[in-house]
Each structure stands twice: as C-alpha cells, then as structure tokens.
Amino acid sequence: MTATLADDTILSTHFGVDPQFISNTITPDNAGDAGDRMILMPQVINPEITDNDIKSLCKQISLNKNVVIIVPSEYRSKHWDDVVDLQLNANNIEAGIERLNREHVGLTVLINRYDGIDLPHNACRLLVLDGIPNTRRLIDKVKQGYLLSSGLHAARYIQTIEQGMGRGVRSNNDYCVVLLTGKELTSMLYVDNAKKHFSPATLKQVEMSESISEQIQGKPISELLSVMDYCFNQQTDWITFTRGNLSSLQYEKTESTNPLTLSILSAYNATNRGNISSAIDVLDTAVKCCKEKKSEGYMKQILSEYVNIQDKIESQKILHAANSLNARLLKPIDGMQYQRINEITHEQAICCSNYLQSTFIIANKAIIGVDCILDNLRFIPDSYQKFELSINTLANILGFRGQRPEEDYGKGPDNLWALGNNQYLVIECKNEATADKITKYYCNQLSGSTLWFNEQYDSNHNYTPIIVHPSVIFEYAASPAQDVRIMNEECLNKLRKNVHDFIRSIVTTNQMKDVAAIREKLTAYKLRGIDIVSNYTVSFKR
C-alpha cells in the first residue's frame, strides 16, 4: 500500500503485474481520511523572498517546534550550518529519528532522504523540502540527462517530492506545514505545470493552501507565519475548510500508467521470447504516439538499439533522427553534421518578447522561471550540465540565439551565442573550477573552440572568446590569445542581478508584449548585444 503512487506503471515494471489488470487497483472512495498538510511555496507567494529569509523563519519556528529540512546533497546542507541543531545522514539517521519522536530537538537537516522514515505528530510540525532531489543510481542519472526538462523527467521528480512531503504526516489525525523552497523546485512545479503529476489529494491540498496564501501575495516572509498558524494551531475554520474539500474529493477509478514505459517493458519481454520483430513494432508504435520531441527522441534511441540487432545501418539512421529531436542522446558512429546557429532575423527586443510570451504563459510566473535559470549560474561542484543549459536558455531570454555545440555535436565550445549583426560569443564554462589560476588545459580548450568557430563560420562572422572561471589569472604555461575575456564570479553575479531586475521590471508593469518598453529596459539594464562583453567580462592577467 502507498499513498504516493501517482504512476501505476511501476506495478508492471517492478512487480510483474499484467498491465491489463492495473486499472482494477483498489483505491479509497474519497480522500477524507488524509492527514492535514498546509503546502506553501514562499518564493511563489513573493519571488523576492530569499533563501536566507526562509532559513531565518525556520529557525524562529524551531525554537518551539521540531523543524525538519530535507536537502538534496551535503553541499546544500552547508546552507543550514549556522542554524542547524541536528544533521542526519546514513550513519546516524536511526538514532536521530528516534530522538525527534521522543523530544524537542529544534532544526534538523536530513540529507537526501525522501522515503522510508516516519516523523509523526510532534516529531515534525514544519517540513521543508529545499531544492530538487538528487538522483542516486547511475542509470537514473543517465536517463535524467536524456530527458531533462521533459514531461517524463518532471513526473519522476514529482513522485520523489510527494514521498518527501509525506514524511511529516503519518495518520489522519496528524498535521504538518510543508514548505517547498528553492527556485529550481518551484519553477518546475509552476512553469512546466508539473503539479498535475501530484496525486489527487496532494494536488487538492496544494490548491487549498494557494487559496489561503493569496491574502499575503507579494508580502514579506514575516506575514507567512500568520498563515502557517492556521495549521499549527489547528484553527476550526482551517480544519473545516480542508476536511470539507478532501472528503468531497473522489478518487477516479482510472488507469494511471505511462504508455511509453509499458512499451519499453513489452519490447524487452518480446525480445526475451526471441521475437525481435514484435519488439520493434511495439517501439515504432510508441514513437508515433509521443507528444514531445525529447521523449520521441529518447524512444527512437531505444528503437535503434533493437533495430541494431537486425540492421546496423538502419539503426544508425534512426539514431540520427533521434538526435535531431533530442541532442542529449547517444551520438551516431559517424557523428552529427553541424548546423549553424540561426542568425537573429528580428530585433533583439522582439525576440525577447516573443520568447517570454511563448515560454511563460502566466506572466507573473516568469520571475520564478527566470530566477531558476539564474540560480543555476553559480560556481559550485557537480553543476556544469545545469550551468551550460542555463547559459543557453539565458541567450533566448535576452533575445539572442543560443547553442551548445559540444553537447549537441560532440565538438566545439560549451556555449555559442549569436548576438546579431554577425557578432558571436564563443564560451567555455568552467564553473566547477577550484584552482586559483586558469590552467593551460582550459586555455587550450578555448583555443580549440575558436579554431572550430573559424572552420564553421566565414570571416564575415566575428567572435569574442570567453571563459567562465572564478580566476582572471592564467598560469605561466598557458598562452591565451589577446582578445580572450573572462567572466569571473563578480561579473557573473552582476549579470544575474541585472537580468533579474530586467525581468522583474517588465513583468510587474505587464510589459512582456511591449517591444518598445523591452527595448528601453534592455538598454537601461545593459543587456543589449553590444553591452555583454564590456559589462560582464574582464581582461585576463598573467
């Protein structure tokens, strides 16, 4: 039994249940027996609320109640070091959970543990999920890379998040406030509408909490405590409101499975029976049913693996087609033919407006989405994939064209920006670097990327080579070209701040469609093509 099985496919893939029987799973008549959870997202209520604001509020509450923070990694746990009373990991988790169930501890940080623990009643009255859960298994990390930003990717995360939210409420007479924090987490829920993957009861609790928190929309975090007190104090109006809504929520007797995953399982089983042709037919049908490009590309890659058993040449053709839909997949043996980045055909302000309108259907959620992108632009370990993806997305946000040649074609710079008027930025991202000097190896990488650019683009296309690195000093053995520029931490933070202020300015004044206003503010915040190099990079030193 489980309360968080939003996708029933696991019953087939892990337990061997015939898919035709999944629609007959036993479910409650209604959600009236669910515990009381108030699920709040402070940085959605007010995008100006910072991580430090949330930390201070949690510490304040922990003086009287047990507060548990679930973080995705040891690195993120350091953010809480100055306020934590107890930190739990694999070595001390059992003793720590026992202590929480027995006494008032204060503020506890739990590292990357979203299931398998119980924190009922006073063991946890405030539960905080701080950021996107980390993937543990290597195979899951590979799949995450293939499906990043796709619907399948979001659904897998949502189930982990929902499992985490369930740690603080273990019975129908229990209650707990849940905070979902971190710009990447809240952006995924709202910008990509991943909320739809929650189970019906959790989604209803999110919607009820949103309706209550509307009274403090845009207000400072100090106002959040008054809303949380509805749940903490189990006020009659709040209990009546939540119980009434949940008791009237009927669970639908419908099948909740992922047809793509079931197709992969069916193909695997057919192959085990020696029927490869049947496996190929199943996967070919699944490919045609895909509704988004990344998932279609992923399914074509799997199809190519099965076709390879019978026809290696056709398999490579399918893999080529898969990469045209999803560049993060395995590359064909002969590589991918490079496609030049599209030159900007409209003015920057028009491109910026078009992108923002097409990406953020709800205007006031644009701040959340863009802040998520900016939050990934940091010098931290194990983050280069998110960093390079965010650099690419930032180009589109500002009305430029972005590309990731090394990721997409296996050769070239980490990022390439087309600024318009045949001006380009050739960018090597070294945001995981820790040395106090830029090494000869990094310098040679940038030199190689500039040579690649000269091979792919003629002399009419001008470029500036940029390396993103915490240092501006090259080691003695390095030989950088004179036109190399450095984006260090100070420059990066300045860029992040100006982009945030720019987006906030046009969203709060409802000017996402106003090209003239966007043009004016791109100038004011120094975000035009002619501003990037001079304002957000510096010369190197030897």
C-alpha positions in Angstrom: 0.0 0.0 0.0 1.2 3.5 -0.7 -0.3 7.0 -0.8 2.1 8.4 -3.4 1.8 6.1 -6.4 0.9 8.7 -8.9 2.2 6.4 -11.7 0.9 2.8 -11.5 3.4 1.7 -14.2 5.8 0.5 -11.5 3.4 -2.3 -10.7 4.2 -3.8 -14.1 7.9 -2.9 -14.4 8.9 -3.9 -10.9 6.3 -6.4 -9.7 5.3 -8.1 -13.0 1.6 -7.2 -12.8 -0.1 -7.6 -16.2 -0.9 -4.0 -17.5 -4.5 -5.0 -18.3 -5.1 -5.5 -14.5 -3.7 -2.2 -13.4 -6.9 -0.3 -14.0 -8.5 -2.5 -11.3 -6.3 -1.3 -8.4 -8.1 -0.8 -5.1 -8.5 2.9 -4.1 -10.3 4.7 -1.3 -13.8 6.1 -2.0 -12.6 9.6 -1.1 -9.6 11.5 0.5 -11.4 12.3 3.7 -9.0 10.2 5.8 -5.9 12.1 4.7 -3.9 14.0 7.3 -3.8 17.8 7.4 -1.0 19.3 5.3 -0.6 23.0 4.5 1.7 23.1 1.5 3.3 26.5 0.9 5.8 27.9 -1.6 7.2 31.1 -0.2 9.1 32.1 -3.4 5.9 31.8 -5.4 4.0 33.9 -2.9 6.7 36.5 -3.2 9.7 35.9 -5.6 11.7 38.5 -3.7 11.9 36.2 -0.6 15.4 34.8 -0.4 16.8 31.5 0.9 18.2 33.3 3.9 14.7 34.7 4.7 13.3 31.2 4.7 16.2 30.0 6.9 15.6 32.7 9.5 11.9 31.9 9.6 12.6 28.2 10.0 15.0 28.9 12.9 12.4 31.0 14.6 9.8 28.3 14.4 12.3 25.7 15.6 12.5 27.4 19.0 9.2 25.8 19.9 8.6 23.1 17.3 10.6 20.4 15.6 11.5 21.6 12.1 12.9 19.1 9.5 14.7 20.3 6.4 15.3 17.7 3.6 18.2 18.8 1.4 19.3 17.0 -1.8 23.1 17.0 -1.0 25.8 17.6 1.5 26.7 20.7 -0.4 23.2 22.2 0.1 23.2 21.2 3.8 26.0 23.7 4.3 23.5 26.5 3.7 21.9 25.5 7.0 25.1 25.0 9.0 24.7 28.3 11.0 21.2 27.3 12.3 21.1 23.5 12.5 20.7 21.7 15.8 20.9 18.1 14.3 22.2 16.9 11.0 21.2 13.3 9.9 22.9 11.1 7.3 23.2 7.4 6.7 25.4 7.0 9.8 23.1 8.5 12.4 19.6 8.6 10.9 18.0 5.9 13.1 19.1 7.4 16.4 18.2 10.9 15.1 14.7 9.9 14.1 14.2 8.2 17.4 15.2 11.4 19.2 12.8 13.5 17.1 10.0 11.2 18.0 10.9 11.5 21.7 11.7 15.2 22.3 12.0 18.7 21.0 15.2 19.0 19.0 14.8 22.2 17.1 16.0 22.4 13.5 17.1 19.1 11.9 18.7 18.7 8.4 18.1 15.4 6.6 20.4 14.7 3.6 18.7 13.3 0.5 16.2 11.0 2.3 12.7 11.3 0.9 11.2 7.9 1.8 11.4 5.2 4.4 11.2 7.4 7.6 8.3 8.4 9.8 8.0 11.8 11.5 4.6 11.8 13.1 3.0 14.4 15.3 5.5 16.5 17.3 8.4 14.8 15.6 7.9 17.3 12.7 5.5 20.2 12.6 7.3 22.0 9.9 8.8 20.1 7.0 10.9 21.9 4.4 11.9 20.4 1.0 14.8 22.6 0.0 15.5 22.0 -3.7 15.2 19.3 -6.3 16.0 15.8 -5.1 19.3 14.3 -6.3 19.2 11.2 -8.5 21.1 8.4 -6.7 21.5 5.5 -9.2 23.9 5.9 -12.2 21.3 4.6 -14.6 18.8 7.2 -13.4 21.4 9.9 -13.8 21.8 8.8 -17.5 18.1 8.9 -18.1 17.8 12.3 -16.3 20.4 13.6 -18.8 18.4 12.3 -21.7 15.0 13.6 -20.5 16.0 16.8 -18.8 13.1 19.4 -19.0 10.7 16.8 -20.4 7.4 15.6 -19.1 8.8 12.2 -18.2 11.6 13.9 -16.2 9.1 16.1 -14.3 6.9 13.1 -13.4 9.7 11.2 -11.9 10.8 14.1 -9.7 7.2 14.8 -8.6 6.8 11.3 -7.1 10.0 11.8 -5.1 8.9 15.2 -3.9 5.5 13.8 -2.9 7.1 11.0 -1.0 9.2 13.6 0.9 6.2 15.7 1.7 4.6 12.6 3.3 7.2 12.2 5.9 5.6 14.7 8.3 2.0 13.4 8.3 1.6 9.7 9.0 -2.1 9.4 10.0 -5.5 11.1 9.5 -5.3 12.9 12.9 -1.8 14.3 12.2 -0.9 17.7 10.8 2.1 19.5 9.4 3.1 22.6 7.4 5.2 21.8 4.3 7.4 24.4 2.6 8.7 23.8 -0.9 11.7 26.0 -1.5 14.4 26.6 -4.0 13.9 28.3 -7.3 14.5 25.2 -9.4 11.9 23.3 -7.5 9.2 26.0 -7.6 10.0 26.8 -11.2 9.5 23.1 -12.2 6.1 23.0 -10.5 4.7 26.2 -12.0 6.5 27.0 -15.2 6.2 23.4 -16.6 2.9 22.7 -14.8 4.4 19.6 -13.2 1.8 19.9 -10.4 -0.5 17.8 -12.5 1.6 14.8 -11.6 0.7 15.0 -7.9 -1.8 12.5 -6.6 -5.3 14.0 -6.3 -5.2 14.5 -2.6 -1.9 16.3 -2.6 -2.9 18.5 -5.6 -6.0 19.5 -3.7 -4.0 20.4 -0.6 -1.7 22.5 -2.8 -4.7 24.3 -4.3 -6.3 24.9 -0.9 -3.0 26.3 0.5 -2.7 28.6 -2.5 -6.1 30.0 -1.9 -5.2 30.8 1.7 -1.8 32.3 0.9 -3.4 34.7 -1.6 -4.0 37.1 1.3 -0.2 37.6 1.7 0.7 37.6 -2.0 3.8 39.7 -2.6 4.2 40.5 1.1 7.4 39.9 3.2 8.1 36.5 4.7 7.1 37.7 8.2 3.5 37.6 7.0 3.8 33.9 6.2 3.8 32.9 9.9 0.2 34.1 10.3 -1.0 31.8 7.6 1.0 28.8 8.9 -0.6 29.3 12.3 -3.9 28.2 10.8 -2.4 24.7 10.6 -0.1 24.9 13.6 -3.0 25.9 15.9 -5.5 23.7 14.1 -7.9 26.5 13.9 -11.5 25.5 13.4 -12.1 27.4 10.1 -9.0 25.8 8.6 -9.9 22.3 9.6 -13.5 22.7 8.3 -12.2 24.1 5.0 -9.6 21.3 4.5 -11.8 18.4 5.7 -14.7 19.6 3.6 -12.7 19.8 0.4 -10.9 16.5 0.9 -14.0 14.5 1.9 -15.7 15.6 -1.3 -12.7 14.6 -3.4 -13.5 11.4 -5.2 -10.7 9.1 -6.4 -11.3 8.3 -10.1 -11.2 4.6 -11.0 -8.9 5.3 -14.0 -5.7 3.7 -15.1 -2.7 5.8 -14.3 0.2 4.4 -16.3 3.0 5.6 -18.6 2.4 4.0 -22.0 6.0 4.7 -23.1 7.4 2.8 -20.2 5.0 -0.1 -20.7 6.1 -0.2 -24.4 9.7 -0.5 -23.3 8.7 -3.3 -21.0 6.7 -5.0 -23.7 9.6 -4.8 -26.2 12.0 -6.2 -23.6 9.7 -9.2 -22.9 9.2 -9.9 -26.6 12.9 -9.9 -27.2 13.4 -12.4 -24.3 11.0 -14.6 -26.1 13.1 -14.3 -29.3 10.6 -12.1 -31.1 12.6 -9.1 -32.0 10.3 -8.1 -34.9 7.4 -7.8 -32.4 9.6 -5.6 -30.1 10.5 -3.3 -33.0 6.8 -2.9 -33.9 5.8 -2.1 -30.3 8.5 0.6 -30.1 7.8 2.0 -33.5 4.1 2.5 -32.5 5.3 4.1 -29.2 7.4 6.6 -31.1 4.5 7.7 -33.2 2.4 8.3 -30.1 5.0 10.7 -28.5 3.7 14.2 -27.9 7.0 16.0 -27.2 10.3 16.0 -29.0 12.6 15.0 -26.2 10.5 11.9 -25.4 10.2 11.0 -29.0 14.0 11.2 -29.5 14.5 9.1 -26.4 12.1 6.4 -27.7 13.8 6.4 -31.1 17.2 5.8 -29.4 15.7 2.7 -27.7 14.2 1.7 -31.0 17.6 2.0 -32.7 19.1 -0.4 -30.1 16.6 -3.1 -31.1 16.9 -2.5 -34.8 20.7 -2.7 -34.5 20.3 -6.5 -33.8 18.9 -7.0 -37.3 20.1 -4.0 -39.3 23.1 -1.9 -38.1 22.8 0.6 -41.0 19.1 1.3 -40.4 19.8 1.6 -36.7 22.3 4.4 -37.3 19.7 6.2 -39.4 17.2 6.0 -36.6 19.8 7.3 -34.1 20.5 10.3 -36.4 16.8 11.1 -36.4 16.6 10.7 -32.6 19.4 13.3 -32.2 17.6 15.7 -34.4 14.8 15.7 -31.8 16.9 15.4 -28.6 20.6 16.4 -28.8 21.4 14.9 -25.4 21.2 11.3 -26.6 23.9 8.9 -27.7 25.6 10.1 -30.9 25.7 8.1 -34.2 29.1 6.4 -35.1 29.8 9.0 -37.8 28.7 11.9 -35.6 26.2 14.7 -36.3 26.6 17.2 -39.1 26.9 20.7 -37.6 24.1 23.1 -38.2 25.0 26.7 -37.9 23.2 28.7 -35.3 20.4 30.7 -36.8 21.2 34.4 -37.2 18.8 36.7 -35.4 16.1 37.7 -38.0 14.3 40.3 -35.8 15.4 43.0 -33.4 16.6 41.7 -30.0 13.6 43.3 -28.2 11.1 41.5 -30.5 12.9 38.1 -30.0 13.0 38.7 -26.2 9.3 39.5 -26.1 8.4 36.5 -28.3 10.4 34.1 -26.2 9.0 35.3 -22.9 5.4 35.1 -24.1 5.8 31.6 -25.6 7.6 30.2 -22.5 5.7 31.9 -19.7 2.0 31.7 -20.3 1.3 33.2 -16.9 3.3 36.4 -16.8 3.9 36.7 -13.1 5.5 33.2 -13.1 8.2 34.5 -15.5 10.1 35.9 -12.5 10.1 32.4 -10.9 11.2 30.7 -14.1 14.0 33.2 -14.9 15.2 33.2 -11.3 15.5 29.4 -11.5 17.8 29.8 -14.6 19.9 32.5 -12.8 20.1 30.3 -9.7 21.9 27.7 -11.7 24.6 30.2 -12.7 26.9 29.7 -9.8 30.4 28.4 -9.2 29.6 25.2 -7.4 30.6 21.5 -7.8 28.7 18.9 -9.9 26.7 21.5 -11.8 28.2 22.0 -15.2 25.3 20.5 -17.1 22.7 22.8 -15.4 25.1 25.7 -15.8 25.7 25.2 -19.5 22.0 24.6 -20.1 21.1 27.8 -18.2 23.7 29.8 -20.2 22.0 28.6 -23.3 18.5 29.4 -22.0 19.7 32.9 -20.9 20.6 33.7 -24.5 17.0 33.1 -25.5 15.6 35.1 -22.6 17.6 38.1 -23.7 16.5 37.8 -27.3 19.8 36.2 -28.7 20.3 32.8 -30.2 22.0 30.1 -28.1 23.6 26.7 -28.9 25.6 24.0 -27.2 27.9 22.7 -29.9 29.9 20.3 -27.7 26.8 18.8 -26.2 24.8 18.7 -29.4 27.6 17.7 -31.9 30.4 16.4 -29.8 32.8 19.2 -30.9 33.1 22.9 -30.4 32.6 25.3 -27.4 30.3 24.6 -24.4 28.1 27.5 -25.5 27.8 29.7 -28.5 25.7 32.9 -28.6 24.6 34.8 -31.7 24.2 38.5 -30.7 23.1 39.8 -34.1 25.0 41.7 -36.7 27.3 38.7 -37.2 28.6 39.0 -33.7 29.1 35.8 -31.7 30.4 34.7 -28.2 32.4 31.5 -28.0 32.1 30.4 -24.4 33.9 27.8 -22.4 32.2 27.2 -19.0 34.5 26.2 -16.1 32.1 26.9 -13.2 33.3 23.8 -11.3 36.9 25.0 -11.3 38.6 25.5 -7.9 42.1 26.4 -8.8 43.3 30.0 -8.3 44.7 30.1 -11.8 43.3 29.2 -15.2 45.2 26.2 -16.4 46.9 25.6 -19.7 44.4 22.8 -20.4 41.5 25.2 -20.1 43.3 27.8 -22.2 43.9 25.2 -24.9 40.2 24.2 -24.8 39.2 27.7 -25.6 41.8 28.0 -28.3 40.4 24.8 -29.9 36.9 26.2 -29.7 37.9 29.4 -31.6 39.6 27.2 -34.3 36.4 25.3 -34.6 34.4 28.5 -35.0 36.7 29.7 -37.8 36.2 26.4 -39.6 32.4 26.5 -39.3 31.9 30.3 -40.0 33.5 32.5 -42.6 35.4 35.7 -42.0 32.3 37.8 -42.0 31.3 36.4 -38.6 33.1 38.0 -35.7 33.5 36.4 -32.3 34.8 37.1 -28.8 36.3 34.1 -26.9 35.1 34.0 -23.3 36.0 31.6 -20.4 33.8 31.5 -17.3 36.1 30.9 -14.4 36.5 32.2 -10.8 40.0 33.4 -11.6 41.2 36.0 -14.1 44.9 34.8 -14.0 46.3 32.3 -16.5 49.1 30.0 -15.2 52.5 30.6 -16.7 52.4 27.7 -19.1 49.2 29.0 -20.8 49.2 31.1 -24.0 45.9 32.9 -24.3 45.0 35.0 -27.3 45.0 38.7 -26.7 41.2 39.0 -27.2 40.2 36.4 -24.6 37.8 37.7 -22.0 37.0 36.3 -18.5 33.6 36.1 -16.8 34.5 35.7 -13.1 32.2 35.5 -10.1 31.9 39.2 -9.8 30.9 39.6 -13.5 28.5 36.6 -13.3 26.8 38.0 -10.3 26.4 41.4 -11.9 24.8 39.7 -15.0 22.5 37.7 -12.8 21.3 40.7 -10.9 20.7 42.8 -14.0 18.7 40.0 -15.7 16.6 39.5 -12.6 15.9 43.3 -12.3 15.1 43.5 -16.0 12.6 40.6 -15.9 11.0 41.9 -12.7 10.7 45.3 -14.2 8.8 44.2 -17.4 6.7 41.6 -15.6 5.5 43.8 -12.7 4.5 46.5 -15.2 2.8 44.0 -17.5 5.1 44.8 -20.4 6.1 41.4 -21.8 4.3 42.3 -25.0 5.5 45.9 -25.1 8.5 45.8 -27.5 9.3 49.5 -27.1 9.4 49.1 -23.3 11.6 46.0 -23.5 14.0 47.8 -25.9 14.3 50.7 -23.4 14.9 48.4 -20.5 17.4 46.2 -22.3 19.4 49.4 -22.7 18.8 50.6 -19.1 20.0 47.2 -17.6 22.9 47.0 -20.1 21.7 43.7 -21.7 22.0 44.6 -25.4 24.4 42.6 -27.6 26.9 45.5 -27.6 26.8 45.5 -23.7 27.6 41.9 -22.8 31.4 41.8 -23.3 32.1 45.2 -21.9 29.9 44.9 -18.8 30.1 41.3 -17.8 33.7 40.2 -18.8 37.1 41.5 -17.9 40.6 41.2 -19.4 42.9 38.4 -18.1 46.1 38.7 -16.2 49.3 36.6 -16.3 
